[in-house]
Amino acid sequence: MGELQEIIESAGFKDIVLIPGEVTDEYAMKWDYGLNIKNYIQSTTIIGRKPDKEEA
């Protein structure tokens, strides 16, 4: 998750919280194509804020 946070910070966001979640079997099957895709994808909720010009 470190790389994802760095990308978000480089876009100017602050107070970032990353909350990992589980990929449901239903969602994984939608994209699976026989690859057991759950080993390659991650669900994450991203919370952050972009400061206004005065705060930046």
N, CA, C and O atoms as a Tripos MOL2 file, in Angstrom:
@<TRIPOS>MOLECULE
protein
  224   223    56     0     0
PROTEIN
NO_CHARGES

@<TRIPOS>ATOM
      1 N           0.8090   -1.1940    0.0000 N.3       1 MET1
      2 CA          0.0000    0.0000    0.0000 C.3       1 MET1
      3 C           0.8560    1.2630    0.0000 C.2       1 MET1
      4 O           0.3560    2.3440   -0.3110 O.2       1 MET1
      5 N           2.1320    1.1440    0.3430 N.am      2 GLY2
      6 CA          3.0080    2.2990    0.3860 C.3       2 GLY2
      7 C           3.0790    3.0280   -0.9410 C.2       2 GLY2
      8 O           3.0500    4.2580   -0.9810 O.2       2 GLY2
      9 N           3.1730    2.2750   -2.0310 N.am      3 GLU3
     10 CA          3.2740    2.8980   -3.3510 C.3       3 GLU3
     11 C           1.9850    3.6360   -3.6970 C.2       3 GLU3
     12 O           2.0300    4.7300   -4.2600 O.2       3 GLU3
     13 N           0.8450    3.0520   -3.3660 N.am      4 LEU4
     14 CA         -0.4380    3.7090   -3.6340 C.3       4 LEU4
     15 C          -0.5360    5.0180   -2.8600 C.2       4 LEU4
     16 O          -0.9700    6.0290   -3.4110 O.2       4 LEU4
     17 N          -0.1400    5.0120   -1.5990 N.am      5 GLN5
     18 CA         -0.1800    6.2320   -0.7940 C.3       5 GLN5
     19 C           0.7430    7.2950   -1.3820 C.2       5 GLN5
     20 O           0.3820    8.4710   -1.4140 O.2       5 GLN5
     21 N           1.9280    6.9000   -1.8480 N.am      6 GLU6
     22 CA          2.8530    7.8570   -2.4610 C.3       6 GLU6
     23 C           2.2470    8.4950   -3.7020 C.2       6 GLU6
     24 O           2.4120    9.6950   -3.9260 O.2       6 GLU6
     25 N           1.5530    7.7130   -4.5040 N.am      7 ILE7
     26 CA          0.9120    8.2410   -5.7210 C.3       7 ILE7
     27 C          -0.1550    9.2680   -5.3530 C.2       7 ILE7
     28 O          -0.2490   10.3280   -5.9720 O.2       7 ILE7
     29 N          -0.9520    8.9460   -4.3460 N.am      8 ILE8
     30 CA         -2.0170    9.8520   -3.9220 C.3       8 ILE8
     31 C          -1.4280   11.1370   -3.3320 C.2       8 ILE8
     32 O          -1.9210   12.2310   -3.6060 O.2       8 ILE8
     33 N          -0.3820   11.0030   -2.5290 N.am      9 GLU9
     34 CA          0.2820   12.1870   -1.9640 C.3       9 GLU9
     35 C           0.8840   13.0600   -3.0600 C.2       9 GLU9
     36 O           0.8270   14.2870   -2.9740 O.2       9 GLU9
     37 N           1.4580   12.4430   -4.0810 N.am     10 SER10
     38 CA          2.0630   13.2250   -5.1660 C.3      10 SER10
     39 C           1.0130   13.9880   -5.9700 C.2      10 SER10
     40 O           1.3400   14.9460   -6.6710 O.2      10 SER10
     41 N          -0.2480   13.5650   -5.8680 N.am     11 ALA11
     42 CA         -1.3420   14.2830   -6.5250 C.3      11 ALA11
     43 C          -1.8530   15.4300   -5.6510 C.2      11 ALA11
     44 O          -2.7860   16.1360   -6.0330 O.2      11 ALA11
     45 N          -1.2340   15.6160   -4.4650 N.am     12 GLY12
     46 CA         -1.5690   16.7500   -3.6220 C.3      12 GLY12
     47 C          -2.5420   16.4650   -2.4910 C.2      12 GLY12
     48 O          -2.9820   17.3980   -1.8190 O.2      12 GLY12
     49 N          -2.8890   15.2110   -2.2610 N.am     13 PHE13
     50 CA         -3.8310   14.8830   -1.1940 C.3      13 PHE13
     51 C          -3.1280   14.7700    0.1500 C.2      13 PHE13
     52 O          -1.9510   14.4170    0.2140 O.2      13 PHE13
     53 N          -3.8490   15.0700    1.2210 N.am     14 LYS14
     54 CA         -3.3460   15.0200    2.5960 C.3      14 LYS14
     55 C          -4.2750   14.1520    3.4360 C.2      14 LYS14
     56 O          -5.3730   13.8020    3.0040 O.2      14 LYS14
     57 N          -3.8260   13.8120    4.6330 N.am     15 ASP15
     58 CA         -4.6340   13.0390    5.5830 C.3      15 ASP15
     59 C          -5.2240   11.7890    4.9350 C.2      15 ASP15
     60 O          -6.4240   11.5330    5.0300 O.2      15 ASP15
     61 N          -4.3830   11.0330    4.2930 N.am     16 ILE16
     62 CA         -4.8080    9.8680    3.5180 C.3      16 ILE16
     63 C          -4.9660    8.6550    4.4280 C.2      16 ILE16
     64 O          -4.1060    8.3580    5.2570 O.2      16 ILE16
     65 N          -6.0780    7.9700    4.2500 N.am     17 VAL17
     66 CA         -6.3310    6.7160    4.9560 C.3      17 VAL17
     67 C          -6.6780    5.6700    3.9020 C.2      17 VAL17
     68 O          -7.5710    5.8790    3.0810 O.2      17 VAL17
     69 N          -5.9670    4.5440    3.9300 N.am     18 LEU18
     70 CA         -6.2360    3.4460    3.0140 C.3      18 LEU18
     71 C          -6.8020    2.2840    3.8260 C.2      18 LEU18
     72 O          -6.1670    1.8140    4.7710 O.2      18 LEU18
     73 N          -7.9840    1.8260    3.4600 N.am     19 ILE19
     74 CA         -8.6440    0.7470    4.1880 C.3      19 ILE19
     75 C          -8.7830   -0.4450    3.2460 C.2      19 ILE19
     76 O          -9.6280   -0.4330    2.3510 O.2      19 ILE19
     77 N          -7.9520   -1.4790    3.4430 N.am     20 PRO20
     78 CA         -8.0410   -2.6450    2.5620 C.3      20 PRO20
     79 C          -9.3480   -3.3960    2.7960 C.2      20 PRO20
     80 O          -9.8550   -3.4710    3.9150 O.2      20 PRO20
     81 N          -9.8660   -3.9410    1.7230 N.am     21 GLY21
     82 CA        -11.1000   -4.7150    1.7910 C.3      21 GLY21
     83 C         -10.9310   -6.0260    1.0570 C.2      21 GLY21
     84 O          -9.9270   -6.2610    0.3850 O.2      21 GLY21
     85 N         -11.9170   -6.8620    1.1970 N.am     22 GLU22
     86 CA        -11.8740   -8.1670    0.5460 C.3      22 GLU22
     87 C         -12.5660   -8.1070   -0.8050 C.2      22 GLU22
     88 O         -13.6250   -7.4940   -0.9390 O.2      22 GLU22
     89 N         -11.9770   -8.7330   -1.7910 N.am     23 VAL23
     90 CA        -12.5970   -8.8580   -3.1070 C.3      23 VAL23
     91 C         -13.5830  -10.0170   -3.0150 C.2      23 VAL23
     92 O         -13.2020  -11.1330   -2.6600 O.2      23 VAL23
     93 N         -14.8360   -9.7580   -3.3310 N.am     24 THR24
     94 CA        -15.8400  -10.8120   -3.2370 C.3      24 THR24
     95 C         -15.6340  -11.8560   -4.3320 C.2      24 THR24
     96 O         -15.0830  -11.5570   -5.3910 O.2      24 THR24
     97 N         -16.0770  -13.0660   -4.0690 N.am     25 ASP25
     98 CA        -15.9910  -14.1280   -5.0710 C.3      25 ASP25
     99 C         -16.7690  -13.7460   -6.3210 C.2      25 ASP25
    100 O         -16.3330  -14.0140   -7.4400 O.2      25 ASP25
    101 N         -17.9300  -13.1150   -6.1230 N.am     26 GLU26
    102 CA        -18.7600  -12.7080   -7.2600 C.3      26 GLU26
    103 C         -18.0030  -11.7270   -8.1620 C.2      26 GLU26
    104 O         -18.0230  -11.8710   -9.3840 O.2      26 GLU26
    105 N         -17.3480  -10.7460   -7.5750 N.am     27 TYR27
    106 CA        -16.5890   -9.7660   -8.3530 C.3      27 TYR27
    107 C         -15.3980  -10.4340   -9.0410 C.2      27 TYR27
    108 O         -15.1360  -10.1820  -10.2170 O.2      27 TYR27
    109 N         -14.6830  -11.2780   -8.3120 N.am     28 ALA28
    110 CA        -13.5130  -11.9500   -8.8740 C.3      28 ALA28
    111 C         -13.9070  -12.8190  -10.0660 C.2      28 ALA28
    112 O         -13.1970  -12.8420  -11.0710 O.2      28 ALA28
    113 N         -15.0200  -13.5280   -9.9690 N.am     29 MET29
    114 CA        -15.4570  -14.3880  -11.0820 C.3      29 MET29
    115 C         -15.7760  -13.5710  -12.3250 C.2      29 MET29
    116 O         -15.5980  -14.0440  -13.4480 O.2      29 MET29
    117 N         -16.2460  -12.3520  -12.1260 N.am     30 LYS30
    118 CA        -16.5760  -11.4660  -13.2440 C.3      30 LYS30
    119 C         -15.3420  -11.1840  -14.1070 C.2      30 LYS30
    120 O         -15.4610  -11.0000  -15.3190 O.2      30 LYS30
    121 N         -14.1460  -11.1500  -13.4800 N.am     31 TRP31
    122 CA        -12.9110  -10.8000  -14.1670 C.3      31 TRP31
    123 C         -11.9230  -11.9630  -14.2510 C.2      31 TRP31
    124 O         -10.8150  -11.7820  -14.7560 O.2      31 TRP31
    125 N         -12.2870  -13.1240  -13.7810 N.am     32 ASP32
    126 CA        -11.3720  -14.2350  -13.5680 C.3      32 ASP32
    127 C         -10.7400  -14.8050  -14.8380 C.2      32 ASP32
    128 O          -9.5150  -14.8860  -14.9280 O.2      32 ASP32
    129 N         -11.5280  -15.1890  -15.7900 N.am     33 TYR33
    130 CA        -11.0370  -15.8190  -17.0270 C.3      33 TYR33
    131 C         -10.0940  -16.9830  -16.7400 C.2      33 TYR33
    132 O          -9.1390  -17.2110  -17.4820 O.2      33 TYR33
    133 N         -10.3690  -17.7290  -15.6460 N.am     34 GLY34
    134 CA         -9.5650  -18.8910  -15.2940 C.3      34 GLY34
    135 C          -8.2240  -18.5720  -14.6620 C.2      34 GLY34
    136 O          -7.3640  -19.4510  -14.6030 O.2      34 GLY34
    137 N          -8.0080  -17.3540  -14.1860 N.am     35 LEU35
    138 CA         -6.6960  -16.9380  -13.6760 C.3      35 LEU35
    139 C          -6.6000  -16.8840  -12.1510 C.2      35 LEU35
    140 O          -5.5470  -16.5200  -11.6260 O.2      35 LEU35
    141 N          -7.6650  -17.2340  -11.4240 N.am     36 ASN36
    142 CA         -7.7000  -17.0690   -9.9700 C.3      36 ASN36
    143 C          -7.2960  -15.6320   -9.6170 C.2      36 ASN36
    144 O          -6.3380  -15.3980   -8.8810 O.2      36 ASN36
    145 N          -8.0390  -14.7030  -10.1530 N.am     37 ILE37
    146 CA         -7.7280  -13.2730  -10.1090 C.3      37 ILE37
    147 C          -7.6120  -12.7090   -8.6970 C.2      37 ILE37
    148 O          -6.9690  -11.6770   -8.5010 O.2      37 ILE37
    149 N          -8.2230  -13.3670   -7.7080 N.am     38 LYS38
    150 CA         -8.1460  -12.8540   -6.3290 C.3      38 LYS38
    151 C          -6.7100  -12.7800   -5.8210 C.2      38 LYS38
    152 O          -6.4360  -12.0700   -4.8540 O.2      38 LYS38
    153 N          -5.7930  -13.5000   -6.4550 N.am     39 ASN39
    154 CA         -4.3860  -13.4310   -6.0750 C.3      39 ASN39
    155 C          -3.6970  -12.1850   -6.6260 C.2      39 ASN39
    156 O          -2.5600  -11.8930   -6.2550 O.2      39 ASN39
    157 N          -4.3700  -11.4520   -7.5040 N.am     40 TYR40
    158 CA         -3.7240  -10.3400   -8.1990 C.3      40 TYR40
    159 C          -4.3860   -8.9850   -7.9860 C.2      40 TYR40
    160 O          -3.8150   -7.9630   -8.3690 O.2      40 TYR40
    161 N          -5.5660   -8.9450   -7.3890 N.am     41 ILE41
    162 CA         -6.2590   -7.6660   -7.2190 C.3      41 ILE41
    163 C          -6.5550   -7.4200   -5.7400 C.2      41 ILE41
    164 O          -6.5730   -8.3510   -4.9350 O.2      41 ILE41
    165 N          -6.7840   -6.1640   -5.4010 N.am     42 GLN42
    166 CA         -7.0660   -5.7550   -4.0260 C.3      42 GLN42
    167 C          -8.1630   -4.7040   -4.0560 C.2      42 GLN42
    168 O          -8.1760   -3.8380   -4.9300 O.2      42 GLN42
    169 N          -9.0590   -4.7760   -3.1290 N.am     43 SER43
    170 CA        -10.0690   -3.7480   -2.9550 C.3      43 SER43
    171 C          -9.5920   -2.8080   -1.8560 C.2      43 SER43
    172 O          -9.1610   -3.2610   -0.7960 O.2      43 SER43
    173 N          -9.6670   -1.5100   -2.1020 N.am     44 THR44
    174 CA         -9.2210   -0.5350   -1.1030 C.3      44 THR44
    175 C         -10.1430    0.6810   -1.1240 C.2      44 THR44
    176 O         -10.4620    1.2150   -2.1870 O.2      44 THR44
    177 N         -10.5620    1.1040    0.0510 N.am     45 THR45
    178 CA        -11.2850    2.3610    0.1940 C.3      45 THR45
    179 C         -10.2420    3.4310    0.4870 C.2      45 THR45
    180 O          -9.4050    3.2680    1.3750 O.2      45 THR45
    181 N         -10.2980    4.5230   -0.2630 N.am     46 ILE46
    182 CA         -9.3260    5.6030   -0.1230 C.3      46 ILE46
    183 C         -10.0400    6.8370    0.4170 C.2      46 ILE46
    184 O         -11.0270    7.3000   -0.1540 O.2      46 ILE46
    185 N          -9.5210    7.3610    1.5300 N.am     47 ILE47
    186 CA        -10.0620    8.5860    2.1100 C.3      47 ILE47
    187 C          -8.9210    9.5920    2.1860 C.2      47 ILE47
    188 O          -7.8260    9.2670    2.6460 O.2      47 ILE47
    189 N          -9.1800   10.7970    1.7410 N.am     48 GLY48
    190 CA         -8.1660   11.8430    1.7920 C.3      48 GLY48
    191 C          -8.8060   13.1770    1.4850 C.2      48 GLY48
    192 O          -9.9920   13.2620    1.1650 O.2      48 GLY48
    193 N          -8.0160   14.1910    1.5870 N.am     49 ARG49
    194 CA         -8.5320   15.5140    1.2580 C.3      49 ARG49
    195 C          -7.4620   16.2880    0.5010 C.2      49 ARG49
    196 O          -6.2650   16.0760    0.6920 O.2      49 ARG49
    197 N          -7.9080   17.1630   -0.3350 N.am     50 LYS50
    198 CA         -7.0000   18.0210   -1.0780 C.3      50 LYS50
    199 C          -7.1000   19.4120   -0.4780 C.2      50 LYS50
    200 O          -8.1520   20.0450   -0.5610 O.2      50 LYS50
    201 N          -6.0190   19.9000    0.1270 N.am     51 PRO51
    202 CA         -6.0800   21.1980    0.7980 C.3      51 PRO51
    203 C          -6.3230   22.3330   -0.1850 C.2      51 PRO51
    204 O          -5.9510   22.2600   -1.3560 O.2      51 PRO51
    205 N          -6.9610   23.3880    0.3240 N.am     52 ASP52
    206 CA         -7.1540   24.5530   -0.5420 C.3      52 ASP52
    207 C          -5.8370   25.2980   -0.7030 C.2      52 ASP52
    208 O          -4.8560   24.9660   -0.0370 O.2      52 ASP52
    209 N          -5.8030   26.2780   -1.5570 N.am     53 LYS53
    210 CA         -4.5580   26.9820   -1.8960 C.3      53 LYS53
    211 C          -3.9120   27.6350   -0.6790 C.2      53 LYS53
    212 O          -2.6860   27.6920   -0.5910 O.2      53 LYS53
    213 N          -4.7070   28.1210    0.2490 N.am     54 GLU54
    214 CA         -4.1580   28.7900    1.4340 C.3      54 GLU54
    215 C          -3.4510   27.7930    2.3500 C.2      54 GLU54
    216 O          -2.4790   28.1400    3.0210 O.2      54 GLU54
    217 N          -3.9360   26.5690    2.3720 N.am     55 GLU55
    218 CA         -3.4030   25.5570    3.2600 C.3      55 GLU55
    219 C          -2.1920   24.8290    2.6650 C.2      55 GLU55
    220 O          -1.3700   24.2860    3.4030 O.2      55 GLU55
    221 N          -2.0850   24.8200    1.3490 N.am     56 ALA56
    222 CA         -1.0290   24.0710    0.6720 C.3      56 ALA56
    223 C           0.3240   24.6290    0.8390 C.2      56 ALA56
    224 O           1.2890   24.0780    0.3110 O.2      56 ALA56
@<TRIPOS>BOND
     1     1     2 1
     2     2     3 1
     3     3     4 2
     4     3     5 am
     5     5     6 1
     6     6     7 1
     7     7     8 2
     8     7     9 am
     9     9    10 1
    10    10    11 1
    11    11    12 2
    12    11    13 am
    13    13    14 1
    14    14    15 1
    15    15    16 2
    16    15    17 am
    17    17    18 1
    18    18    19 1
    19    19    20 2
    20    19    21 am
    21    21    22 1
    22    22    23 1
    23    23    24 2
    24    23    25 am
    25    25    26 1
    26    26    27 1
    27    27    28 2
    28    27    29 am
    29    29    30 1
    30    30    31 1
    31    31    32 2
    32    31    33 am
    33    33    34 1
    34    34    35 1
    35    35    36 2
    36    35    37 am
    37    37    38 1
    38    38    39 1
    39    39    40 2
    40    39    41 am
    41    41    42 1
    42    42    43 1
    43    43    44 2
    44    43    45 am
    45    45    46 1
    46    46    47 1
    47    47    48 2
    48    47    49 am
    49    49    50 1
    50    50    51 1
    51    51    52 2
    52    51    53 am
    53    53    54 1
    54    54    55 1
    55    55    56 2
    56    55    57 am
    57    57    58 1
    58    58    59 1
    59    59    60 2
    60    59    61 am
    61    61    62 1
    62    62    63 1
    63    63    64 2
    64    63    65 am
    65    65    66 1
    66    66    67 1
    67    67    68 2
    68    67    69 am
    69    69    70 1
    70    70    71 1
    71    71    72 2
    72    71    73 am
    73    73    74 1
    74    74    75 1
    75    75    76 2
    76    75    77 am
    77    77    78 1
    78    78    79 1
    79    79    80 2
    80    79    81 am
    81    81    82 1
    82    82    83 1
    83    83    84 2
    84    83    85 am
    85    85    86 1
    86    86    87 1
    87    87    88 2
    88    87    89 am
    89    89    90 1
    90    90    91 1
    91    91    92 2
    92    91    93 am
    93    93    94 1
    94    94    95 1
    95    95    96 2
    96    95    97 am
    97    97    98 1
    98    98    99 1
    99    99   100 2
   100    99   101 am
   101   101   102 1
   102   102   103 1
   103   103   104 2
   104   103   105 am
   105   105   106 1
   106   106   107 1
   107   107   108 2
   108   107   109 am
   109   109   110 1
   110   110   111 1
   111   111   112 2
   112   111   113 am
   113   113   114 1
   114   114   115 1
   115   115   116 2
   116   115   117 am
   117   117   118 1
   118   118   119 1
   119   119   120 2
   120   119   121 am
   121   121   122 1
   122   122   123 1
   123   123   124 2
   124   123   125 am
   125   125   126 1
   126   126   127 1
   127   127   128 2
   128   127   129 am
   129   129   130 1
   130   130   131 1
   131   131   132 2
   132   131   133 am
   133   133   134 1
   134   134   135 1
   135   135   136 2
   136   135   137 am
   137   137   138 1
   138   138   139 1
   139   139   140 2
   140   139   141 am
   141   141   142 1
   142   142   143 1
   143   143   144 2
   144   143   145 am
   145   145   146 1
   146   146   147 1
   147   147   148 2
   148   147   149 am
   149   149   150 1
   150   150   151 1
   151   151   152 2
   152   151   153 am
   153   153   154 1
   154   154   155 1
   155   155   156 2
   156   155   157 am
   157   157   158 1
   158   158   159 1
   159   159   160 2
   160   159   161 am
   161   161   162 1
   162   162   163 1
   163   163   164 2
   164   163   165 am
   165   165   166 1
   166   166   167 1
   167   167   168 2
   168   167   169 am
   169   169   170 1
   170   170   171 1
   171   171   172 2
   172   171   173 am
   173   173   174 1
   174   174   175 1
   175   175   176 2
   176   175   177 am
   177   177   178 1
   178   178   179 1
   179   179   180 2
   180   179   181 am
   181   181   182 1
   182   182   183 1
   183   183   184 2
   184   183   185 am
   185   185   186 1
   186   186   187 1
   187   187   188 2
   188   187   189 am
   189   189   190 1
   190   190   191 1
   191   191   192 2
   192   191   193 am
   193   193   194 1
   194   194   195 1
   195   195   196 2
   196   195   197 am
   197   197   198 1
   198   198   199 1
   199   199   200 2
   200   199   201 am
   201   201   202 1
   202   202   203 1
   203   203   204 2
   204   203   205 am
   205   205   206 1
   206   206   207 1
   207   207   208 2
   208   207   209 am
   209   209   210 1
   210   210   211 1
   211   211   212 2
   212   211   213 am
   213   213   214 1
   214   214   215 1
   215   215   216 2
   216   215   217 am
   217   217   218 1
   218   218   219 1
   219   219   220 2
   220   219   221 am
   221   221   222 1
   222   222   223 1
   223   223   224 2
@<TRIPOS>SUBSTRUCTURE
     1 MET1         2 RESIDUE 1 A MET
     2 GLY2         6 RESIDUE 1 A GLY
     3 GLU3        10 RESIDUE 1 A GLU
     4 LEU4        14 RESIDUE 1 A LEU
     5 GLN5        18 RESIDUE 1 A GLN
     6 GLU6        22 RESIDUE 1 A GLU
     7 ILE7        26 RESIDUE 1 A ILE
     8 ILE8        30 RESIDUE 1 A ILE
     9 GLU9        34 RESIDUE 1 A GLU
    10 SER10       38 RESIDUE 1 A SER
    11 ALA11       42 RESIDUE 1 A ALA
    12 GLY12       46 RESIDUE 1 A GLY
    13 PHE13       50 RESIDUE 1 A PHE
    14 LYS14       54 RESIDUE 1 A LYS
    15 ASP15       58 RESIDUE 1 A ASP
    16 ILE16       62 RESIDUE 1 A ILE
    17 VAL17       66 RESIDUE 1 A VAL
    18 LEU18       70 RESIDUE 1 A LEU
    19 ILE19       74 RESIDUE 1 A ILE
    20 PRO20       78 RESIDUE 1 A PRO
    21 GLY21       82 RESIDUE 1 A GLY
    22 GLU22       86 RESIDUE 1 A GLU
    23 VAL23       90 RESIDUE 1 A VAL
    24 THR24       94 RESIDUE 1 A THR
    25 ASP25       98 RESIDUE 1 A ASP
    26 GLU26      102 RESIDUE 1 A GLU
    27 TYR27      106 RESIDUE 1 A TYR
    28 ALA28      110 RESIDUE 1 A ALA
    29 MET29      114 RESIDUE 1 A MET
    30 LYS30      118 RESIDUE 1 A LYS
    31 TRP31      122 RESIDUE 1 A TRP
    32 ASP32      126 RESIDUE 1 A ASP
    33 TYR33      130 RESIDUE 1 A TYR
    34 GLY34      134 RESIDUE 1 A GLY
    35 LEU35      138 RESIDUE 1 A LEU
    36 ASN36      142 RESIDUE 1 A ASN
    37 ILE37      146 RESIDUE 1 A ILE
    38 LYS38      150 RESIDUE 1 A LYS
    39 ASN39      154 RESIDUE 1 A ASN
    40 TYR40      158 RESIDUE 1 A TYR
    41 ILE41      162 RESIDUE 1 A ILE
    42 GLN42      166 RESIDUE 1 A GLN
    43 SER43      170 RESIDUE 1 A SER
    44 THR44      174 RESIDUE 1 A THR
    45 THR45      178 RESIDUE 1 A THR
    46 ILE46      182 RESIDUE 1 A ILE
    47 ILE47      186 RESIDUE 1 A ILE
    48 GLY48      190 RESIDUE 1 A GLY
    49 ARG49      194 RESIDUE 1 A ARG
    50 LYS50      198 RESIDUE 1 A LYS
    51 PRO51      202 RESIDUE 1 A PRO
    52 ASP52      206 RESIDUE 1 A ASP
    53 LYS53      210 RESIDUE 1 A LYS
    54 GLU54      214 RESIDUE 1 A GLU
    55 GLU55      218 RESIDUE 1 A GLU
    56 ALA56      222 RESIDUE 1 A ALA
